[in-house]
Amino acid sequence: MKTEEIKALFEQFENAASTIEDTECWSARDLQTLLGYAKWENFSKVIEKAKESCLQVGHMVEDHFPDVRKVIEAGKGAKHEIDDILLTVMLAI
């Protein structure tokens, strides 16, 4: 991968970050596209594996993968809610 591509991906990743209650996090729905997953079902399987790893190292899943709802705009301006997950950075101790 070229240096320019890496820089562009890093910038996209950083731009997708949000701070909620003093915690940096990312919307799984936003990262899904950035990481190249076309279907939520496929990306959610990866998230489930990450949750299992979180438990195995003794962290609380709810602290790093809180379930949330996200409002999206559908056709003709209609809006509806979809499931999402906020992802945080888990630091090793």
MOPAC internal coordinates of N, CA, C and O (Angstrom, degrees):
PM7 1SCF
backbone

  N    0.0000 0     0.00 0     0.00 0    0    0    0
  C    1.4473 1     0.00 0     0.00 0    1    0    0
  C    1.5266 1   107.87 1     0.00 0    2    1    0
  O    1.2310 1   120.72 1   -42.79 1    3    2    1
  N    1.2847 1   116.23 1   137.21 1    3    2    1
  C    1.4589 1   121.51 1  -178.42 1    5    3    2
  C    1.5280 1   111.37 1   -76.83 1    6    5    3
  O    1.2310 1   121.43 1   -26.66 1    7    6    5
  N    1.3167 1   114.88 1   153.34 1    7    6    5
  C    1.4625 1   121.32 1  -179.15 1    9    7    6
  C    1.5212 1   111.39 1   -56.28 1   10    9    7
  O    1.2310 1   119.78 1   139.62 1   11   10    9
  N    1.3216 1   118.03 1   -40.38 1   11   10    9
  C    1.4685 1   121.54 1  -179.16 1   13   11   10
  C    1.5242 1   111.05 1   -63.51 1   14   13   11
  O    1.2310 1   120.47 1   140.26 1   15   14   13
  N    1.3364 1   116.70 1   -39.74 1   15   14   13
  C    1.4608 1   120.58 1   179.63 1   17   15   14
  C    1.5239 1   110.81 1   -66.08 1   18   17   15
  O    1.2310 1   120.86 1   138.48 1   19   18   17
  N    1.3148 1   115.96 1   -41.52 1   19   18   17
  C    1.4589 1   120.68 1   179.35 1   21   19   18
  C    1.5217 1   110.24 1   -63.31 1   22   21   19
  O    1.2310 1   120.50 1   135.42 1   23   22   21
  N    1.3279 1   116.65 1   -44.58 1   23   22   21
  C    1.4644 1   120.21 1   178.74 1   25   23   22
  C    1.5266 1   111.15 1   -61.90 1   26   25   23
  O    1.2310 1   120.51 1   138.57 1   27   26   25
  N    1.3280 1   116.63 1   -41.43 1   27   26   25
  C    1.4640 1   120.81 1  -179.60 1   29   27   26
  C    1.5295 1   110.61 1   -64.70 1   30   29   27
  O    1.2310 1   120.16 1   136.19 1   31   30   29
  N    1.3363 1   117.29 1   -43.81 1   31   30   29
  C    1.4624 1   120.55 1   178.51 1   33   31   30
  C    1.5274 1   111.49 1   -64.62 1   34   33   31
  O    1.2310 1   120.50 1   139.03 1   35   34   33
  N    1.3281 1   116.66 1   -40.97 1   35   34   33
  C    1.4612 1   120.44 1   178.02 1   37   35   34
  C    1.5273 1   110.36 1   -61.40 1   38   37   35
  O    1.2310 1   120.61 1   137.38 1   39   38   37
  N    1.3124 1   116.43 1   -42.62 1   39   38   37
  C    1.4647 1   120.45 1   179.83 1   41   39   38
  C    1.5325 1   110.76 1   -64.54 1   42   41   39
  O    1.2310 1   120.11 1   137.96 1   43   42   41
  N    1.3238 1   117.40 1   -42.04 1   43   42   41
  C    1.4637 1   120.81 1   177.89 1   45   43   42
  C    1.5272 1   110.56 1   -62.27 1   46   45   43
  O    1.2310 1   120.76 1   138.36 1   47   46   45
  N    1.3285 1   116.15 1   -41.64 1   47   46   45
  C    1.4573 1   121.43 1   178.95 1   49   47   46
  C    1.5270 1   110.41 1   -62.63 1   50   49   47
  O    1.2310 1   120.29 1   133.67 1   51   50   49
  N    1.3164 1   117.06 1   -46.33 1   51   50   49
  C    1.4645 1   121.05 1   179.49 1   53   51   50
  C    1.5233 1   111.82 1   -65.86 1   54   53   51
  O    1.2310 1   120.04 1   143.26 1   55   54   53
  N    1.3252 1   117.52 1   -36.74 1   55   54   53
  C    1.4655 1   120.97 1   178.78 1   57   55   54
  C    1.5301 1   112.14 1   -68.43 1   58   57   55
  O    1.2310 1   120.32 1   156.45 1   59   58   57
  N    1.3203 1   117.00 1   -23.55 1   59   58   57
  C    1.4641 1   121.20 1  -179.69 1   61   59   58
  C    1.5284 1   111.76 1   -81.37 1   62   61   59
  O    1.2310 1   119.82 1   167.92 1   63   62   61
  N    1.3275 1   117.95 1   -12.08 1   63   62   61
  C    1.4719 1   121.79 1  -177.68 1   65   63   62
  C    1.5211 1   111.31 1   -72.14 1   66   65   63
  O    1.2310 1   121.62 1   -32.27 1   67   66   65
  N    1.3276 1   114.50 1   147.73 1   67   66   65
  C    1.4592 1   122.79 1   174.35 1   69   67   66
  C    1.5219 1   107.69 1  -130.53 1   70   69   67
  O    1.2310 1   120.70 1   -19.80 1   71   70   69
  N    1.3153 1   116.27 1   160.20 1   71   70   69
  C    1.4623 1   120.41 1   173.65 1   73   71   70
  C    1.5205 1   107.69 1  -117.72 1   74   73   71
  O    1.2310 1   121.45 1   -60.60 1   75   74   73
  N    1.3200 1   114.82 1   119.40 1   75   74   73
  C    1.4598 1   121.59 1   179.90 1   77   75   74
  C    1.5197 1   107.53 1  -126.26 1   78   77   75
  O    1.2310 1   120.92 1   -57.42 1   79   78   77
  N    1.3289 1   115.85 1   122.58 1   79   78   77
  C    1.4636 1   122.11 1  -177.98 1   81   79   78
  C    1.5343 1   111.15 1    50.75 1   82   81   79
  O    1.2310 1   120.79 1  -131.77 1   83   82   81
  N    1.3148 1   116.09 1    48.23 1   83   82   81
  C    1.4658 1   124.14 1   177.50 1   85   83   82
  C    1.5272 1   113.93 1    64.90 1   86   85   83
  O    1.2310 1   119.51 1  -161.57 1   87   86   85
  N    1.3259 1   118.53 1    18.43 1   87   86   85
  C    1.4547 1   122.51 1   178.62 1   89   87   86
  C    1.5218 1   109.69 1  -121.34 1   90   89   87
  O    1.2310 1   120.98 1   -52.94 1   91   90   89
  N    1.3333 1   115.73 1   127.06 1   91   90   89
  C    1.4621 1   120.05 1   176.56 1   93   91   90
  C    1.5248 1   108.34 1   -74.76 1   94   93   91
  O    1.2310 1   120.58 1   -47.72 1   95   94   93
  N    1.3250 1   116.51 1   132.28 1   95   94   93
  C    1.4585 1   120.78 1  -178.79 1   97   95   94
  C    1.5271 1   110.27 1  -150.37 1   98   97   95
  O    1.2310 1   121.97 1   -11.38 1   99   98   97
  N    1.3199 1   113.84 1   168.62 1   99   98   97
  C    1.4545 1   121.40 1  -179.88 1  101   99   98
  C    1.5155 1   108.79 1  -132.48 1  102  101   99
  O    1.2310 1   120.64 1   -36.94 1  103  102  101
  N    1.3185 1   116.39 1   143.06 1  103  102  101
  C    1.4574 1   122.04 1   173.31 1  105  103  102
  C    1.5301 1   107.67 1   -73.46 1  106  105  103
  O    1.2310 1   120.49 1   -52.59 1  107  106  105
  N    1.3328 1   116.67 1   127.41 1  107  106  105
  C    1.4646 1   119.58 1   177.95 1  109  107  106
  C    1.5287 1   110.44 1   -61.25 1  110  109  107
  O    1.2310 1   120.24 1   145.01 1  111  110  109
  N    1.3163 1   117.14 1   -34.99 1  111  110  109
  C    1.4754 1   120.21 1   178.94 1  113  111  110
  C    1.5281 1   110.80 1   -63.74 1  114  113  111
  O    1.2310 1   120.37 1   142.33 1  115  114  113
  N    1.3322 1   116.89 1   -37.67 1  115  114  113
  C    1.4633 1   119.90 1   178.56 1  117  115  114
  C    1.5241 1   110.72 1   -70.42 1  118  117  115
  O    1.2310 1   120.37 1   137.62 1  119  118  117
  N    1.3280 1   116.89 1   -42.38 1  119  118  117
  C    1.4588 1   120.62 1  -179.31 1  121  119  118
  C    1.5227 1   112.00 1   -69.89 1  122  121  119
  O    1.2310 1   120.36 1   151.41 1  123  122  121
  N    1.3139 1   116.92 1   -28.59 1  123  122  121
  C    1.4605 1   121.21 1   179.04 1  125  123  122
  C    1.5231 1   110.59 1   -51.02 1  126  125  123
  O    1.2310 1   120.64 1   129.07 1  127  126  125
  N    1.2978 1   116.38 1   -50.93 1  127  126  125
  C    1.4604 1   121.55 1  -178.98 1  129  127  126
  C    1.5247 1   111.07 1   -68.43 1  130  129  127
  O    1.2310 1   120.90 1   135.64 1  131  130  129
  N    1.3138 1   115.89 1   -44.36 1  131  130  129
  C    1.4597 1   120.91 1  -178.77 1  133  131  130
  C    1.5305 1   111.30 1   -59.95 1  134  133  131
  O    1.2310 1   120.20 1   144.43 1  135  134  133
  N    1.3181 1   117.23 1   -35.57 1  135  134  133
  C    1.4579 1   121.55 1  -178.93 1  137  135  134
  C    1.5280 1   113.38 1   -89.25 1  138  137  135
  O    1.2310 1   120.39 1  -178.07 1  139  138  137
  N    1.3192 1   116.87 1     1.93 1  139  138  137
  C    1.4589 1   120.81 1   172.65 1  141  139  138
  C    1.5181 1   116.31 1    88.03 1  142  141  139
  O    1.2310 1   119.88 1  -161.63 1  143  142  141
  N    1.3214 1   117.84 1    18.37 1  143  142  141
  C    1.4621 1   120.63 1   176.98 1  145  143  142
  C    1.5215 1   108.98 1   -92.03 1  146  145  143
  O    1.2310 1   120.42 1   -60.33 1  147  146  145
  N    1.3187 1   116.80 1   119.67 1  147  146  145
  C    1.4570 1   121.07 1  -178.70 1  149  147  146
  C    1.5288 1   111.80 1   -78.16 1  150  149  147
  O    1.2310 1   120.22 1   149.31 1  151  150  149
  N    1.3301 1   117.19 1   -30.69 1  151  150  149
  C    1.4635 1   120.98 1  -176.00 1  153  151  150
  C    1.5241 1   110.84 1  -116.67 1  154  153  151
  O    1.2310 1   121.25 1   -44.75 1  155  154  153
  N    1.3327 1   115.22 1   135.25 1  155  154  153
  C    1.4610 1   121.50 1   177.35 1  157  155  154
  C    1.5363 1   110.52 1   -58.92 1  158  157  155
  O    1.2310 1   120.18 1   141.43 1  159  158  157
  N    1.3206 1   117.27 1   -38.57 1  159  158  157
  C    1.4607 1   121.22 1  -178.55 1  161  159  158
  C    1.5301 1   111.19 1   -57.61 1  162  161  159
  O    1.2310 1   119.99 1   140.13 1  163  162  161
  N    1.3246 1   117.62 1   -39.87 1  163  162  161
  C    1.4642 1   120.73 1   179.50 1  165  163  162
  C    1.5251 1   111.63 1   -70.15 1  166  165  163
  O    1.2310 1   120.49 1   138.18 1  167  166  165
  N    1.3185 1   116.67 1   -41.82 1  167  166  165
  C    1.4640 1   119.70 1  -179.40 1  169  167  166
  C    1.5212 1   110.93 1   -70.41 1  170  169  167
  O    1.2310 1   119.98 1   144.76 1  171  170  169
  N    1.3195 1   117.64 1   -35.24 1  171  170  169
  C    1.4631 1   119.90 1  -179.73 1  173  171  170
  C    1.5283 1   110.99 1   -65.28 1  174  173  171
  O    1.2310 1   119.74 1   151.67 1  175  174  173
  N    1.3288 1   118.11 1   -28.33 1  175  174  173
  C    1.4702 1   120.98 1   175.12 1  177  175  174
  C    1.5237 1   110.49 1   -65.23 1  178  177  175
  O    1.2310 1   120.42 1   140.71 1  179  178  177
  N    1.3223 1   116.81 1   -39.29 1  179  178  177
  C    1.4609 1   121.46 1   177.56 1  181  179  178
  C    1.5349 1   109.56 1   -65.21 1  182  181  179
  O    1.2310 1   120.54 1   139.00 1  183  182  181
  N    1.3069 1   116.58 1   -41.00 1  183  182  181
  C    1.4640 1   121.02 1   179.35 1  185  183  182
  C    1.5279 1   110.08 1   -64.00 1  186  185  183
  O    1.2310 1   119.80 1   140.71 1  187  186  185
  N    1.3209 1   117.98 1   -39.29 1  187  186  185
  C    1.4673 1   120.76 1   178.08 1  189  187  186
  C    1.5253 1   110.80 1   -61.58 1  190  189  187
  O    1.2310 1   119.82 1   140.46 1  191  190  189
  N    1.3130 1   117.95 1   -39.54 1  191  190  189
  C    1.4701 1   121.06 1   176.71 1  193  191  190
  C    1.5276 1   110.62 1   -65.24 1  194  193  191
  O    1.2310 1   120.57 1   141.02 1  195  194  193
  N    1.3125 1   116.52 1   -38.98 1  195  194  193
  C    1.4686 1   120.24 1   178.05 1  197  195  194
  C    1.5251 1   110.52 1   -65.44 1  198  197  195
  O    1.2310 1   119.97 1   142.79 1  199  198  197
  N    1.3287 1   117.66 1   -37.21 1  199  198  197
  C    1.4579 1   121.26 1   176.92 1  201  199  198
  C    1.5303 1   110.62 1   -62.71 1  202  201  199
  O    1.2310 1   120.42 1   138.40 1  203  202  201
  N    1.3235 1   116.80 1   -41.60 1  203  202  201
  C    1.4617 1   121.09 1   178.05 1  205  203  202
  C    1.5303 1   110.44 1   -61.55 1  206  205  203
  O    1.2310 1   120.39 1   137.53 1  207  206  205
  N    1.3160 1   116.86 1   -42.47 1  207  206  205
  C    1.4673 1   121.25 1   178.25 1  209  207  206
  C    1.5163 1   110.69 1   -63.96 1  210  209  207
  O    1.2310 1   120.44 1   141.23 1  211  210  209
  N    1.3007 1   116.76 1   -38.77 1  211  210  209
  C    1.4581 1   122.24 1   177.99 1  213  211  210
  C    1.5234 1   110.30 1   -59.04 1  214  213  211
  O    1.2310 1   120.57 1   133.56 1  215  214  213
  N    1.3250 1   116.51 1   -46.44 1  215  214  213
  C    1.4602 1   121.36 1   178.43 1  217  215  214
  C    1.5290 1   111.47 1   -62.85 1  218  217  215
  O    1.2310 1   120.62 1   138.64 1  219  218  217
  N    1.3241 1   116.42 1   -41.36 1  219  218  217
  C    1.4616 1   120.92 1  -176.94 1  221  219  218
  C    1.5277 1   113.32 1   -63.31 1  222  221  219
  O    1.2310 1   120.43 1   152.17 1  223  222  221
  N    1.3212 1   116.78 1   -27.83 1  223  222  221
  C    1.4697 1   119.22 1   179.03 1  225  223  222
  C    1.5268 1   111.66 1   -96.30 1  226  225  223
  O    1.2310 1   120.55 1  -172.47 1  227  226  225
  N    1.3356 1   116.55 1     7.53 1  227  226  225
  C    1.4496 1   120.54 1   172.28 1  229  227  226
  C    1.5160 1   116.37 1    88.50 1  230  229  227
  O    1.2310 1   119.74 1  -163.07 1  231  230  229
  N    1.3209 1   118.10 1    16.93 1  231  230  229
  C    1.4638 1   120.99 1   177.53 1  233  231  230
  C    1.5250 1   110.10 1   -96.81 1  234  233  231
  O    1.2310 1   120.96 1   -24.19 1  235  234  233
  N    1.3128 1   115.77 1   155.81 1  235  234  233
  C    1.4599 1   121.89 1   176.58 1  237  235  234
  C    1.5314 1   108.83 1   -82.10 1  238  237  235
  O    1.2310 1   120.67 1   -57.41 1  239  238  237
  N    1.3208 1   116.32 1   122.59 1  239  238  237
  C    1.4613 1   121.44 1  -179.04 1  241  239  238
  C    1.5238 1   110.79 1   -57.95 1  242  241  239
  O    1.2310 1   120.28 1   140.09 1  243  242  241
  N    1.3301 1   117.06 1   -39.91 1  243  242  241
  C    1.4642 1   121.62 1  -177.27 1  245  243  242
  C    1.5284 1   112.05 1   -62.88 1  246  245  243
  O    1.2310 1   120.41 1   154.67 1  247  246  245
  N    1.3401 1   116.83 1   -25.33 1  247  246  245
  C    1.4661 1   120.22 1   179.53 1  249  247  246
  C    1.5195 1   112.46 1   -74.61 1  250  249  247
  O    1.2310 1   119.93 1   155.57 1  251  250  249
  N    1.3243 1   117.74 1   -24.43 1  251  250  249
  C    1.4584 1   121.15 1  -173.83 1  253  251  250
  C    1.5227 1   113.91 1  -117.39 1  254  253  251
  O    1.2310 1   120.15 1   167.28 1  255  254  253
  N    1.3313 1   117.31 1   -12.72 1  255  254  253
  C    1.4631 1   121.40 1  -177.73 1  257  255  254
  C    1.5299 1   111.47 1  -138.17 1  258  257  255
  O    1.2310 1   119.43 1  -126.41 1  259  258  257
  N    1.3352 1   118.69 1    53.59 1  259  258  257
  C    1.4664 1   118.03 1  -179.25 1  261  259  258
  C    1.5344 1   111.94 1   -67.30 1  262  261  259
  O    1.2310 1   121.56 1   -44.81 1  263  262  261
  N    1.3250 1   114.62 1   135.19 1  263  262  261
  C    1.4636 1   120.49 1   176.11 1  265  263  262
  C    1.5189 1   108.88 1   -76.00 1  266  265  263
  O    1.2310 1   120.66 1   -43.22 1  267  266  265
  N    1.3190 1   116.35 1   136.78 1  267  266  265
  C    1.4579 1   122.56 1   177.79 1  269  267  266
  C    1.5242 1   108.76 1  -138.86 1  270  269  267
  O    1.2310 1   121.05 1    -8.24 1  271  270  269
  N    1.2972 1   115.60 1   171.76 1  271  270  269
  C    1.4663 1   121.71 1   174.19 1  273  271  270
  C    1.5236 1   107.21 1  -113.46 1  274  273  271
  O    1.2310 1   120.45 1   -33.73 1  275  274  273
  N    1.3098 1   116.74 1   146.27 1  275  274  273
  C    1.4587 1   122.54 1  -178.22 1  277  275  274
  C    1.5206 1   108.49 1  -129.26 1  278  277  275
  O    1.2310 1   120.51 1   -45.35 1  279  278  277
  N    1.3144 1   116.63 1   134.65 1  279  278  277
  C    1.4607 1   121.23 1   178.04 1  281  279  278
  C    1.5250 1   108.31 1   -90.91 1  282  281  279
  O    1.2310 1   121.28 1   -52.76 1  283  282  281
  N    1.3286 1   115.16 1   127.24 1  283  282  281
  C    1.4634 1   119.88 1   176.94 1  285  283  282
  C    1.5158 1   109.09 1  -122.80 1  286  285  283
  O    1.2310 1   121.63 1   -22.03 1  287  286  285
  N    1.3213 1   114.48 1   157.97 1  287  286  285
  C    1.4571 1   119.86 1   178.48 1  289  287  286
  C    1.5184 1   108.76 1   -96.32 1  290  289  287
  O    1.2310 1   121.08 1   -52.05 1  291  290  289
  N    1.3158 1   115.53 1   127.95 1  291  290  289
  C    1.4623 1   122.05 1   179.24 1  293  291  290
  C    1.5308 1   108.61 1  -101.54 1  294  293  291
  O    1.2310 1   120.39 1    11.40 1  295  294  293
  N    1.2884 1   116.85 1  -168.60 1  295  294  293
  C    1.4558 1   121.66 1   179.96 1  297  295  294
  C    1.5170 1   113.28 1   -58.71 1  298  297  295
  O    1.2310 1   120.58 1   -32.95 1  299  298  297
  N    1.3095 1   116.50 1   147.05 1  299  298  297
  C    1.4649 1   124.79 1   177.87 1  301  299  298
  C    1.5222 1   112.82 1    58.83 1  302  301  299
  O    1.2310 1   120.36 1  -151.21 1  303  302  301
  N    1.3218 1   116.91 1    28.79 1  303  302  301
  C    1.4550 1   120.81 1   175.28 1  305  303  302
  C    1.5166 1   115.96 1    80.29 1  306  305  303
  O    1.2310 1   120.25 1  -178.92 1  307  306  305
  N    1.3255 1   117.13 1     1.08 1  307  306  305
  C    1.4699 1   119.70 1   178.42 1  309  307  306
  C    1.5271 1   109.60 1   -67.82 1  310  309  307
  O    1.2310 1   120.80 1   -31.72 1  311  310  309
  N    1.3101 1   116.07 1   148.28 1  311  310  309
  C    1.4591 1   120.83 1   179.21 1  313  311  310
  C    1.5162 1   108.92 1  -122.97 1  314  313  311
  O    1.2310 1   121.37 1   -38.88 1  315  314  313
  N    1.3309 1   114.98 1   141.12 1  315  314  313
  C    1.4545 1   119.00 1   173.65 1  317  315  314
  C    1.5260 1   110.15 1  -147.73 1  318  317  315
  O    1.2310 1   121.25 1   -16.51 1  319  318  317
  N    1.3266 1   115.22 1   163.49 1  319  318  317
  C    1.4584 1   120.99 1  -176.51 1  321  319  318
  C    1.5259 1   110.75 1   -95.16 1  322  321  319
  O    1.2310 1   121.32 1   -36.36 1  323  322  321
  N    1.3314 1   115.09 1   143.64 1  323  322  321
  C    1.4520 1   121.50 1   174.83 1  325  323  322
  C    1.5245 1   108.50 1  -130.22 1  326  325  323
  O    1.2310 1   120.89 1   -21.02 1  327  326  325
  N    1.3196 1   115.90 1   158.98 1  327  326  325
  C    1.4598 1   120.83 1   176.14 1  329  327  326
  C    1.5224 1   109.77 1   -70.81 1  330  329  327
  O    1.2310 1   121.05 1   -35.22 1  331  330  329
  N    1.3213 1   115.60 1   144.78 1  331  330  329
  C    1.4598 1   122.16 1   175.54 1  333  331  330
  C    1.5264 1   106.81 1  -147.49 1  334  333  331
  O    1.2310 1   120.65 1   -11.04 1  335  334  333
  N    1.2973 1   116.37 1   168.96 1  335  334  333
  C    1.4570 1   122.36 1   177.73 1  337  335  334
  C    1.5092 1   106.89 1  -136.37 1  338  337  335
  O    1.2310 1   120.58 1   -45.63 1  339  338  337
  N    1.3330 1   116.50 1   134.37 1  339  338  337
  C    1.4527 1   120.22 1   173.90 1  341  339  338
  C    1.5263 1   107.71 1   -87.72 1  342  341  339
  O    1.2310 1   120.62 1   -47.05 1  343  342  341
  N    1.3174 1   116.42 1   132.95 1  343  342  341
  C    1.4529 1   121.98 1  -178.91 1  345  343  342
  C    1.5209 1   108.82 1  -111.13 1  346  345  343
  O    1.2310 1   120.66 1   -46.44 1  347  346  345
  N    1.3275 1   116.34 1   133.56 1  347  346  345
  C    1.4520 1   121.15 1   178.04 1  349  347  346
  C    1.5230 1   109.80 1  -117.04 1  350  349  347
  O    1.2310 1   121.34 1    -8.44 1  351  350  349
  N    1.3085 1   115.05 1   171.56 1  351  350  349
  C    1.4552 1   120.47 1   175.30 1  353  351  350
  C    1.5137 1   107.78 1   -87.34 1  354  353  351
  O    1.2310 1   120.70 1   -49.86 1  355  354  353
  N    1.3086 1   116.26 1   130.14 1  355  354  353
  C    1.4572 1   121.16 1   177.64 1  357  355  354
  C    1.5337 1   107.84 1  -103.41 1  358  357  355
  O    1.2310 1   120.60 1   -66.52 1  359  358  357
  N    1.3038 1   116.45 1   113.48 1  359  358  357
  C    1.4430 1   120.79 1  -178.71 1  361  359  358
  C    1.5254 1   110.63 1   -88.44 1  362  361  359
  O    1.2310 1   121.22 1   -43.22 1  363  362  361
  N    1.3116 1   115.26 1   136.78 1  363  362  361
  C    1.4753 1   119.76 1   177.70 1  365  363  362
  C    1.5256 1   108.39 1   -76.06 1  366  365  363
  O    1.2310 1   121.41 1   -37.37 1  367  366  365
  N    1.3006 1   114.91 1   142.63 1  367  366  365
  C    1.4679 1   120.32 1  -179.85 1  369  367  366
  C    1.5124 1   108.98 1  -106.09 1  370  369  367
  O    1.2310 1   120.10 1   180.00 1  371  370  369

